[in-house]
Amino acid sequence: MDASFAVLAALALSPAHPYALLDHLSALGLPVSRSALYRAVDALERDGLVTVQVETGETGHRRKRLELTDAGRERLAAAALGALRREPVDGPAFALALAAGDAIDAPGRGEVLRQRMAAAARRLTALERGLRGGAAGPRAALEEREAAHLRADLAWLQGQLRRAG
């Protein structure tokens, strides 16, 4: 996963200081190193996608507060749709893309979720046909597990679509 996307997506949820972003992304299970985060922040600032305001804390230390620009929101909208298309539904990058897309009201989210649902439904149908055909052994157990995951993904995606309205 691209550190720039992670930074933009996290900032869509709330302006933050880089160290807070690092904690947030780490808590989500997204492996972003401190150096990758700061390189991404510098590049995003240079490209005009985030604004940086230097604040002075109570103890006199200075820190950067980052916020998305309009150009950053546009870039994020495209990146979030890409992540929604390719990331595993149960992965942290998908969850971050979904939340960020909701936060900035990225156009096309519903269509991408419907496409993911259609693909999952097709795969589930194929698995269920094979399982009804009498598959047995370890392969059948793996297919039953995958089918259960797909059913859960479909139910969750339906809920997300209803929520997105």
MOZI-V165810 format. One line per field, one symbol per residue. ss: DSSP state (H for helix, E for strand, C for the rest). phi: phi as a letter, one per 20 degrees, with the letter a starting at -180 (. if undefined). psi: psi as a letter, one per 30 degrees, with the letter a starting at -180 (. if undefined). Layout:
ss=???
phi=???
psi=???
This chain:
ss=CCHHHHHHHHHHHCCECHHHHHHHHHHHCCCCCHHHHHHHHHHHHHCCCEEEEEEECCCCCEEEEEEECHHHHHHHHHHHHHHHHHCCCCCHHHHHHHHHHHHHCCCCHHHHHHHHHHHHHHHHHHHHHHHHCCCCCHHHHHHHHHHHHHHHHHHHHHHHHHHHC
phi=.ffffffgfffffagbegffffffffffnefcfgffffffffffffemecdcdeddffenfdbeddbfefffffffgffffffffdfggeeffffffffffffdlffnggffffffffffffffgffffffffnfcnfffffffffffffffffffffffffffl
psi=kkeeeeeeeefeekklleeeeeeeeeffgjjkleeeeeeeeeeeeefgflkkkklklegfkklkkkkkleeeeeeeeeeeeeefefkkegleeeeeeeeeeeeghkkfeeeeeeeeeeeeeeeeeeeeeeeffgklaeeeeeeeeeeeeeeeeeeeeeeeeeef.
